[in-house]
Every structure is written in C-alpha cells, then in structure tokens.
Amino acid sequence: MENENNNLNDINNIQGIHEKFLRYSVDIKNCKTLSNDELLKLYGLYKQAIVGKNTTIKPSMFNYKGLLKWNAWTSESELTQLEAKQEYITLANNLLNKINNQ
C-alpha cells in the first residue's frame, strides 16, 4: 500500500513538473528582451526536455544559426528529459523575475 502511494506521488510530481514546464514555455515566448545566450540555453533545455538526446546531423558552419542551436541542444545531452524540464523551469522563472523587476 505504501509503495502504491509513493508511485502515485511520483506520478503527480512528474505531472506537476510537466504542467509547469508547459506554462513557462508559453510565458517565456512573450519575452522580447532575452539575450541570444539566454535564448540558446532555453532552446537547448527545451529540445532536451521534449525530444531527448540530440541525434540529428550537425549543421555545417554555413548554417551558423542552426549550428548554434544544435550545439545548445547537444550541450544538454547529459540531462534526462525530466531534469531538463526542471532546469528549464528554474531558468525561465529566474529570467521572468529579472524582467519583472526591471
């Protein structure tokens, strides 16, 4: 019985993280003052959270924007999808707080 309760708590916790992740991903899209580095970090975490490890072919240096995004995603490859969601939530929250306090 206790094991079943722990499993339900884990499921509820994961569901809560996913809902927060979705909410923050919508909220952060409305921010127009983020730096390129902040945007790339968010992109890498988002892709890792949604897709998982980057297995796509590395873009050529002639596709500079694509290469930056590929590198941002690949740099998060050691995270699980759940960890990436948690890091995304933390970063988005910090960025939104910084913007709101300006």
C-alpha positions as a LaTeX table, in Angstrom:
\begin{tabular}{lrrr}
\hline
Residue & $x$ (\AA) & $y$ (\AA) & $z$ (\AA) \\
\hline
Met1 & 0.00 & 0.00 & 0.00 \\
Glu2 & 2.79 & 2.44 & 0.90 \\
Asn3 & 4.58 & 1.60 & $-2.34$ \\
Glu4 & 1.43 & 2.41 & $-4.33$ \\
Asn5 & 1.13 & 5.78 & $-2.56$ \\
Asn6 & 4.77 & 6.57 & $-3.38$ \\
Asn7 & 4.15 & 5.70 & $-7.03$ \\
Leu8 & 1.10 & 7.98 & $-7.13$ \\
Asn9 & 3.09 & 10.79 & $-5.52$ \\
Asp10 & 5.86 & 10.33 & $-8.09$ \\
Ile11 & 3.35 & 10.43 & $-10.94$ \\
Asn12 & 1.66 & 13.54 & $-9.53$ \\
Asn13 & 5.06 & 15.21 & $-9.07$ \\
Ile14 & 6.10 & 14.43 & $-12.65$ \\
Gln15 & 2.75 & 15.65 & $-13.95$ \\
Gly16 & 3.15 & 18.88 & $-11.96$ \\
Ile17 & 6.63 & 19.43 & $-13.40$ \\
His18 & 5.32 & 18.85 & $-16.92$ \\
Glu19 & 2.46 & 21.32 & $-16.42$ \\
Lys20 & 4.85 & 23.97 & $-15.03$ \\
Phe21 & 7.22 & 23.35 & $-17.93$ \\
Leu22 & 4.44 & 23.91 & $-20.46$ \\
Arg23 & 3.25 & 27.05 & $-18.67$ \\
Tyr24 & 6.76 & 28.54 & $-18.51$ \\
Ser25 & 7.48 & 27.66 & $-22.13$ \\
Val26 & 4.43 & 29.72 & $-23.16$ \\
Asp27 & 5.22 & 32.60 & $-20.78$ \\
Ile28 & 8.85 & 32.91 & $-21.85$ \\
Lys29 & 7.92 & 33.15 & $-25.55$ \\
Asn30 & 6.41 & 36.57 & $-24.84$ \\
Cys31 & 9.73 & 37.96 & $-23.57$ \\
Lys32 & 11.41 & 40.11 & $-26.17$ \\
Thr33 & 14.36 & 41.23 & $-24.03$ \\
Leu34 & 16.25 & 37.94 & $-23.67$ \\
Ser35 & 19.84 & 37.76 & $-24.83$ \\
Asn36 & 20.96 & 35.32 & $-27.51$ \\
Asp37 & 22.78 & 33.27 & $-24.85$ \\
Glu38 & 19.62 & 33.07 & $-22.73$ \\
Leu39 & 17.54 & 32.09 & $-25.76$ \\
Leu40 & 20.03 & 29.38 & $-26.75$ \\
Lys41 & 20.14 & 27.97 & $-23.22$ \\
Leu42 & 16.33 & 27.84 & $-23.14$ \\
Tyr43 & 16.28 & 26.24 & $-26.60$ \\
Gly44 & 18.75 & 23.53 & $-25.60$ \\
Leu45 & 16.83 & 22.68 & $-22.44$ \\
Tyr46 & 13.50 & 22.73 & $-24.28$ \\
Lys47 & 14.70 & 20.36 & $-27.00$ \\
Gln48 & 16.27 & 18.04 & $-24.44$ \\
Ala49 & 13.05 & 18.07 & $-22.41$ \\
Ile50 & 10.77 & 17.38 & $-25.38$ \\
Val51 & 12.86 & 15.20 & $-27.69$ \\
Gly52 & 15.69 & 13.88 & $-25.54$ \\
Lys53 & 19.26 & 13.38 & $-26.70$ \\
Asn54 & 20.22 & 15.13 & $-29.93$ \\
Thr55 & 20.79 & 12.52 & $-32.63$ \\
Thr56 & 20.47 & 14.89 & $-35.59$ \\
Ile57 & 23.28 & 15.57 & $-38.01$ \\
Lys58 & 25.44 & 18.54 & $-37.06$ \\
Pro59 & 24.76 & 21.51 & $-39.37$ \\
Ser60 & 27.61 & 22.93 & $-41.41$ \\
Met61 & 29.32 & 26.14 & $-40.40$ \\
Phe62 & 27.48 & 27.83 & $-43.28$ \\
Asn63 & 24.27 & 27.36 & $-41.28$ \\
Tyr64 & 25.51 & 29.38 & $-38.31$ \\
Lys65 & 22.15 & 29.78 & $-36.56$ \\
Gly66 & 21.41 & 26.06 & $-36.96$ \\
Leu67 & 24.87 & 25.20 & $-35.63$ \\
Leu68 & 24.37 & 27.38 & $-32.54$ \\
Lys69 & 21.02 & 25.73 & $-31.83$ \\
Trp70 & 22.47 & 22.26 & $-32.43$ \\
Asn71 & 25.32 & 23.00 & $-30.00$ \\
Ala72 & 22.90 & 24.37 & $-27.39$ \\
Trp73 & 20.80 & 21.21 & $-27.55$ \\
Thr74 & 23.79 & 18.86 & $-27.59$ \\
Ser75 & 25.28 & 20.59 & $-24.54$ \\
Glu76 & 22.25 & 19.43 & $-22.50$ \\
Ser77 & 22.51 & 15.77 & $-23.57$ \\
Glu78 & 23.63 & 14.54 & $-20.15$ \\
Leu79 & 20.28 & 15.54 & $-18.65$ \\
Thr80 & 17.25 & 13.30 & $-18.58$ \\
Gln81 & 14.09 & 14.78 & $-20.07$ \\
Leu82 & 12.69 & 15.35 & $-16.58$ \\
Glu83 & 15.89 & 17.05 & $-15.40$ \\
Ala84 & 15.85 & 19.28 & $-18.48$ \\
Lys85 & 12.26 & 20.30 & $-17.69$ \\
Gln86 & 13.24 & 21.14 & $-14.13$ \\
Glu87 & 16.22 & 23.21 & $-15.27$ \\
Tyr88 & 14.07 & 24.95 & $-17.89$ \\
Ile89 & 11.51 & 25.86 & $-15.21$ \\
Thr90 & 14.22 & 27.26 & $-12.92$ \\
Leu91 & 15.89 & 29.28 & $-15.69$ \\
Ala92 & 12.61 & 30.61 & $-17.10$ \\
Asn93 & 11.43 & 31.58 & $-13.61$ \\
Asn94 & 14.69 & 33.43 & $-12.91$ \\
Leu95 & 14.57 & 35.23 & $-16.25$ \\
Leu96 & 10.93 & 36.25 & $-15.82$ \\
Asn97 & 11.63 & 37.52 & $-12.31$ \\
Lys98 & 14.61 & 39.52 & $-13.60$ \\
Ile99 & 12.47 & 41.06 & $-16.33$ \\
Asn100 & 9.60 & 41.86 & $-13.96$ \\
Asn101 & 11.98 & 43.56 & $-11.50$ \\
Gln102 & 13.43 & 45.94 & $-14.09$ \\
\hline
\end{tabular}
